[in-house]
Amino acid sequence: MRFDKFTVKAQEAVQASQELADKYSNQAIEPEHLLSALLDQEGGVVPSILQKLGVDPGAVYQQLQAEIEKMPKQYGVTVQSYMSNGLKKIFDNAWNEAQRLKDEYLSAEHLLLAISEVKESSASRILREFGADKDNIFKALVE
């Protein structure tokens, strides 16, 4: 994955997701960390996309925090976090989405679309429960 092809906001979200995993002593950085970081991002576009769909970003954020709290924790001096397979899949899907849309850089919007389509993650499940599936998110982006 070429992080130099991520927009500044997307890079910041990835960094914040790692910091969030560290804060909760989660060894794996998961899609839930990334979506939480995207929702918490100052000046980020993800909350406004969800609001456009009639979704309360705060409610999504609260559910994500509950999921993160349940994740396995690892304690120790040398806990090194790593990207989970689910997160790798999201980055791959986001890059495919960016290419499909003929975008040169991977943005927060691409990450949100990719998170919404990875059915195995609770982040995707939470978005779908609020009515923010990939089709609805895409419609909100093009309006």
TAGI-V975833 format. One line per field, one symbol per residue. ss: DSSP state (~ for helix, > for strand, _ for the rest). phi: phi as a letter, one per 20 degrees, with the letter a starting at -180 (. if undefined). psi: psi as a letter, one per 40 degrees, with the letter a starting at -180 (. if undefined). A space follows every 50 residues. Layout:
# TAGI-V975833
ss=???
phi=???
psi=???
This chain:
# TAGI-V975833
ss=__~~~>_~~~~~~~~~~~~~~~~____>>_~~~~~~~~~~_____~~~~~ ~~____~~~~~~~~~~~~~~___________>>_~~~~~~~~~~~~~~~~ _____>_~~~~~~~~~~____~~~~~~~~____~~~~~~~~~_
phi=.effeefgffffffffffffffgelefeedgffffffffeffmfefgfff ffendegfffgfffffffgefgdcdqfdfdfbfffffgffffffffffff emefcedgffffgfffdeffefffgfgfgendegfffffffef
psi=hheeeiiddddddddddddddddefhdhhidddddddddehheidddddd ddefhhdddddddddddddeiiihiidfhhiihidddddddddddddddd efhdihidddddddddegdeiddddddddeegidddddddde.
